[in-house]
Amino acid sequence: MTTNKPYYQYHVFFCTNSRDDPNKSACQQYNAQAMRDYMKAKTKALGIACQYGVRINTAGCLNRCELGPVIVVYPQGVWYSYIDEEDIDEIIEQHLLKHQIVDRLQL
């Protein structure tokens, strides 16, 4: 049985890549795993982390670490960079809940 409805409305991938060379940029240098954990907990608390809702995942290197930290939101393929929990909150509020791209954080 197939359905046209996507399994998740939004699928968010966090680059949490780290590198041995401290001179090469990596998203984990910006506390990416903690920010991913924060977003995952927040979407669960809001009740939007479910089938047909939002899924937050860890990704390996997304090859944009020099712009990092980075996330990408599918199905639109919107790329964001963020600094802190306030930026993550804005992405949740605007993109995941109100379906509006956060221009100031978009890459």
MOWOHU-V216832 format. One record per pair of residues at least 24 apart in sequence whose C-alpha atoms are under 10 Angstrom apart, sorted by the first residue. I is the first residue (numbers start at 1). J is the second residue. D is the distance in Angstrom with one decimal. If there is no record, write none. Layout:
<<I	J	D> <I	J	D>>
This chain:
<<5	52	7.9> <6	51	9.1> <6	52	6.7> <6	53	9.4> <6	75	9.1> <7	50	9.2> <7	51	6.0> <7	52	5.1> <7	53	7.8> <7	54	9.2> <7	55	9.5> <8	49	9.0> <8	50	7.7> <8	51	5.9> <8	52	4.2> <8	53	5.0> <8	54	5.7> <8	55	6.6> <8	74	9.1> <8	75	8.8> <9	48	9.7> <9	49	9.9> <9	50	9.4> <9	51	8.4> <9	52	5.3> <9	53	5.0> <9	54	5.9> <9	55	8.3> <9	73	10.0> <9	74	8.2> <9	75	7.6> <9	96	8.6> <10	48	9.9> <10	49	9.5> <10	52	8.2> <10	53	6.5> <10	54	4.8> <10	55	6.4> <10	56	8.5> <10	72	10.0> <10	73	6.4> <10	74	5.6> <10	75	6.4> <10	76	8.5> <10	77	9.9> <10	95	9.2> <10	96	7.0> <10	99	9.8> <11	49	10.0> <11	52	10.0> <11	53	8.6> <11	54	5.9> <11	55	4.9> <11	56	6.2> <11	57	7.5> <11	72	8.2> <11	73	5.7> <11	74	5.0> <11	75	6.9> <11	76	9.5> <11	77	9.5> <11	96	9.7> <12	36	9.3> <12	39	9.6> <12	40	9.6> <12	54	7.6> <12	55	6.1> <12	56	4.8> <12	57	6.0> <12	58	8.5> <12	59	9.3> <12	71	6.8> <12	72	5.8> <12	73	4.5> <12	74	6.3> <12	75	9.1> <12	77	9.4> <12	78	9.5> <12	79	9.7> <12	96	9.6> <13	55	8.5> <13	56	6.2> <13	57	4.9> <13	58	5.7> <13	59	5.7> <13	60	9.1> <13	62	9.0> <13	70	8.6> <13	71	5.4> <13	72	5.4> <13	73	6.5> <13	74	8.2> <13	79	9.6> <14	39	9.8> <14	56	7.7> <14	57	6.2> <14	58	5.0> <14	59	5.5> <14	60	8.1> <14	61	9.0> <14	62	8.5> <14	69	8.3> <14	70	6.4> <14	71	4.5> <14	72	6.9> <14	73	9.0> <14	80	9.7> <14	81	10.0> <15	57	9.0> <15	58	6.4> <15	59	5.0> <15	60	5.7> <15	61	5.6> <15	62	5.9> <15	63	8.8> <15	64	8.7> <15	65	7.9> <15	68	8.4> <15	69	7.1> <15	70	5.9> <15	71	6.1> <15	72	8.5> <16	57	9.9> <16	58	6.5> <16	59	6.3> <16	60	6.2> <16	61	6.9> <16	62	8.9> <16	65	9.3> <16	68	9.7> <16	69	8.1> <16	70	8.6> <16	71	9.2> <17	58	9.3> <17	59	7.7> <17	60	5.5> <17	61	5.0> <17	62	8.1> <17	63	9.3> <17	65	7.9> <17	68	10.0> <17	69	9.3> <18	60	8.9> <18	61	8.2> <18	65	9.4> <19	61	9.9> <24	65	8.7> <24	66	8.1> <25	64	9.2> <25	65	5.8> <25	66	5.4> <25	67	8.4> <25	68	7.7> <25	69	9.2> <26	61	8.3> <26	63	9.3> <26	64	8.7> <26	65	5.0> <26	66	7.0> <26	67	9.0> <26	68	6.9> <26	69	7.4> <26	70	9.6> <27	60	9.9> <27	61	8.3> <27	62	9.4> <27	63	10.0> <27	64	8.7> <27	65	5.5> <27	66	8.2> <27	67	8.5> <27	68	5.1> <27	69	4.4> <27	70	6.8> <27	71	9.5> <27	81	9.8> <28	61	10.0> <28	65	9.1> <28	68	8.7> <28	69	7.4> <28	70	9.9> <29	65	9.7> <29	68	8.8> <29	69	8.1> <30	68	7.6> <30	69	6.1> <30	70	9.7> <30	82	9.2> <30	83	7.7> <30	84	9.1> <31	69	8.3> <31	83	9.2> <31	84	9.0> <32	58	9.3> <32	68	9.0> <32	69	6.5> <32	70	8.3> <32	71	9.3> <32	82	9.3> <32	83	9.5> <32	84	9.6> <33	58	7.8> <34	84	10.0> <34	85	9.6> <35	69	9.6> <35	82	9.1> <35	83	9.2> <35	84	7.4> <35	85	6.8> <35	87	9.9> <35	88	7.5> <36	71	9.2> <36	85	9.8> <36	88	8.9> <38	85	7.5> <38	88	8.3> <38	89	9.4> <39	85	8.3> <39	88	6.6> <39	89	7.8> <39	91	9.4> <39	92	7.9> <42	88	9.4> <42	89	8.4> <42	92	8.5> <43	89	9.7> <43	92	7.7> <43	96	9.1> <43	97	9.9> <46	92	9.8> <46	97	9.8> <48	92	10.0> <48	96	8.7> <48	97	8.6> <53	96	9.0> <53	97	10.0> <54	92	9.9> <54	96	7.6> <54	97	9.7> <64	107	9.8> <67	107	8.0> <68	107	9.8> <70	105	9.8> <70	106	9.5> <70	107	8.6> <71	106	9.6> <71	107	9.6> <72	106	9.5> <72	107	9.6> <76	101	9.8> <78	102	9.5> <78	106	7.1> <78	107	8.0> <79	105	8.3> <79	106	5.7> <79	107	5.4> <80	104	8.9> <80	105	5.3> <80	106	4.4> <80	107	5.3> <81	105	5.6> <81	106	6.5> <81	107	6.6> <82	106	8.9>>
